[in-house]
Amino acid sequence: MDAKEIFCPAPRYQARDCVLADGCGCRYEWVLSLPMLTNQLPNRRSVVAAGLLAAGLTLLAAAQPPAKSSPPIANQGSSRRPTPAIAANPNDWFEDVTRRAGLDFMHQFCHQRIANILLSNGSGGAVFDYDNDGLMDIYLLNWGPLEGVTSAPPGTKRQPNRLYRNRGDGTFEDRTRQTGLEGSGFASAATAGDFDNDGYNDLYIANVGRNLLYRNRGNGTFEDVTEKAGVGHAGTGLSAVFADIDNDGWLDLYVGNYLTYVPEKQSEQNPGAYPGPLAYQGEANVLYRNRGNGTFEDITRQAGLYAPGHRAMSVCAFDCDWDGDIDLYVSNDDTPNALWLNDGKGHFRETALQVGVAFNSIGEAPGSMNAAIGDANGDGLPDLFITRLGYGSLYLRTPQGFYDDRMWASGLGLLTQKYVAWGGAFLDFDNDADLDIFIANGDAFTLDGTVSLLLENQGPAKFTDASGKGGTFFKARINGRGNAILDYDNDGRLDVLLTALADRAVLLRNRCPLKHHWLKLQLEGTRSNRNGYGARVALTAGDLSLRAEALCPTGFLTQGDTRPHFGLGPRQTVDRLEIRWPSGQVQVLTNIASDQVLKVREPKP
């Protein structure tokens, strides 16, 4: 019996695209049946891996896709054929320009199916200007054969990470070999920042295995300074972020580690299915303090950040309480999320439970992949959007310093309930002065793809699905993972870079009719860190008041464009721009024309 939507025999869950024959052939787009809503939402992988389905059903049967659902892979050492682009319609807000732009990247999977927990995560990359020409370049990460994880045939060569230089004409050129950024190992995430304050952005790569730090020489090449710098931690790194945690003018480095993977471990409840994250020991994250001489020291324990029971999917750094120092938020898999508040004296205190961001509004700690930071309701306070298996959370910060999960009131609960959401990001795609959301969805258990989402903020913090207006790309079923927001053509309309598991990367050009104005800032610190990370910006344009923080904008596996972007709506002039630098210096600019990338240098004392 075929049905569009029926109740699966398994309790509490509703299955879509279900076929009942000799047994339950339910596939993977699980949603809670609202009348049966409990506080036991399955974790990200326990739907398949932890044996929660009743009546003796084996999840192995549920986890195996029909043979036709996953196109054959030519061999285990190379990815399958890329998901084809769908031609855009004239009125589409976003257009897939990947091929035209010259981005020919394909994620190397090195396996025939998602057979273990590490294979489900994928790889990301970073958007940064490596050659200081004012244009955002793109760096994409790759995997390779890894013993105990992949099953690539002997002799399979690792495909390199790829650096694409922005030519400024809408196209990119591959400069990987010339720059020395081929990378190595099983790469997960990247973050960029000028750790030595020489005026050029450097690059850090989190790997499953030894991490890598590349110093930008300033001549178009990079050198591996991992050992010299002392940041080659070997774990299961899924994320990293540059931030000046002590406001000494040097960027420090916080690395998020996932879990201690044991290849021999099998699911006790379901032989043949891979175990979920709680079957493995969590791995402590690491905080490296920049000494200012090209080296770092591990101060994790001294700073009070040692937490080996966490399973970090992503980390982000921002000034949560607006007290002038950088705090840290960690999105954990099947473990309560963590918010580490900085006391400004080199010590952090975990406060997620107290302020309301450890669990979601129904008391669960489902797998959280990503936290996006931004002011969703226009009150000037930093809010958090969390992607996870089903029911994305929107934590709105109150003036008292607490967070309120507005999952249902915002509309995000219903909009995201049937998806496994990985990368999520705020962006004002129409420059109307409020933040919209892009979500990269994907399947955690198979190589089948699913659609991404474009959610429009109808204000304040009320979201509707605008994917249909977004364009034909949002009909494409691709196994999305990371996404990064950027303005690669500097036209003031924010574009999207998406990475996918065992598939091609996608560049979406924003071609929304430019009816509104905008302002983008290119900050340069002098007393503060060169990137200006941590600077707080307050903008006034007529009746409009906006606040934002200059961040190293990390998401799931990715880093986006670091330049603060403001949509201004119909306003053509910014009356007042106040920048509070991490050094404490306050800079005020007035009467600024819109529709430009404004370079602002911190005044020297």
Stockholm file with secondary structure:
# STOCKHOLM 1.0

chainA/1-605         MDAKEIFCPAPRYQARDCVLADGCGCRYEWVLSLPMLTNQLPNRRSVVAAGLLAAGLTLLAAAQPPAKSSPPIANQGSSRRPTPAIAANPNDWFEDVTRRAGLDFMHQFCHQRIANILLSNGSGGAVFDYDNDGLMDIYLLNWGPLEGVTSAPPGTKRQPNRLYRNRGDGTFEDRTRQTGLEGSGFASAATAGDFDNDGYNDLYIANVGRNLLYRNRGNGTFEDVTEKAGVGHAGTGLSAVFADIDNDGWLDLYVGNYLTYVPEKQSEQNPGAYPGPLAYQGEANVLYRNRGNGTFEDITRQAGLYAPGHRAMSVCAFDCDWDGDIDLYVSNDDTPNALWLNDGKGHFRETALQVGVAFNSIGEAPGSMNAAIGDANGDGLPDLFITRLGYGSLYLRTPQGFYDDRMWASGLGLLTQKYVAWGGAFLDFDNDADLDIFIANGDAFTLDGTVSLLLENQGPAKFTDASGKGGTFFKARINGRGNAILDYDNDGRLDVLLTALADRAVLLRNRCPLKHHWLKLQLEGTRSNRNGYGARVALTAGDLSLRAEALCPTGFLTQGDTRPHFGLGPRQTVDRLEIRWPSGQVQVLTNIASDQVLKVREPKP
#=GR chainA/1-605 SS CEEEEEECSSTTEEEEEEEBSSSBCCCSCCEECGGGCCSCCCCTTHHHHSCCCSTTCCHHHHHCCCGGGSCCCSCTTSCCCCCCCCCCCTTCSEEECHHHHTCCCBCCCCSSSCCSTGGGTCCCEEEECSSSSSSCEEEECCCCCCTTTCCCCTTCCCCCCEEEEECSSSCEEECHHHHTCCCCSEEEEEEEECTTCSSSCEEEEEEEEECEEEEECSSSCEEECHHHHTCCCEEEEEEEEEECTTCSSSCEEEEEECBCCCTTCCCSSSTTSCCCGGGSCBCCCEEEEECSSSCEEECTTTTTCCCTTCCEEEEEEECTTCSSSCEEEEEESSSCCEEEEECSSSCEEECHHHHTCSSCTTSCCCCEEEEEEECSSSSSSCEEEEEEBSSCEEEEECTTSCEEECTTTTSHHHHHTTSBEEEEEEECTTCSSSCEEEEEECCSSSSCCBCCEEEEECSSSCEEECHHHHCGGGGCCBCEEEEEEECTTCSSSCEEEEEETTSBCEEEEECCCCCSEEEEEEEECSSSCTTCTTCEEEEEETTEEEEEECCCCBCSSEECCCSCEEEEETCCEEEEEEEECTTSCEEEEEEEESSEEEEEECCCC
#=GC SS_cons         CEEEEEECSSTTEEEEEEEBSSSBCCCSCCEECGGGCCSCCCCTTHHHHSCCCSTTCCHHHHHCCCGGGSCCCSCTTSCCCCCCCCCCCTTCSEEECHHHHTCCCBCCCCSSSCCSTGGGTCCCEEEECSSSSSSCEEEECCCCCCTTTCCCCTTCCCCCCEEEEECSSSCEEECHHHHTCCCCSEEEEEEEECTTCSSSCEEEEEEEEECEEEEECSSSCEEECHHHHTCCCEEEEEEEEEECTTCSSSCEEEEEECBCCCTTCCCSSSTTSCCCGGGSCBCCCEEEEECSSSCEEECTTTTTCCCTTCCEEEEEEECTTCSSSCEEEEEESSSCCEEEEECSSSCEEECHHHHTCSSCTTSCCCCEEEEEEECSSSSSSCEEEEEEBSSCEEEEECTTSCEEECTTTTSHHHHHTTSBEEEEEEECTTCSSSCEEEEEECCSSSSCCBCCEEEEECSSSCEEECHHHHCGGGGCCBCEEEEEEECTTCSSSCEEEEEETTSBCEEEEECCCCCSEEEEEEEECSSSCTTCTTCEEEEEETTEEEEEECCCCBCSSEECCCSCEEEEETCCEEEEEEEECTTSCEEEEEEEESSEEEEEECCCC
//
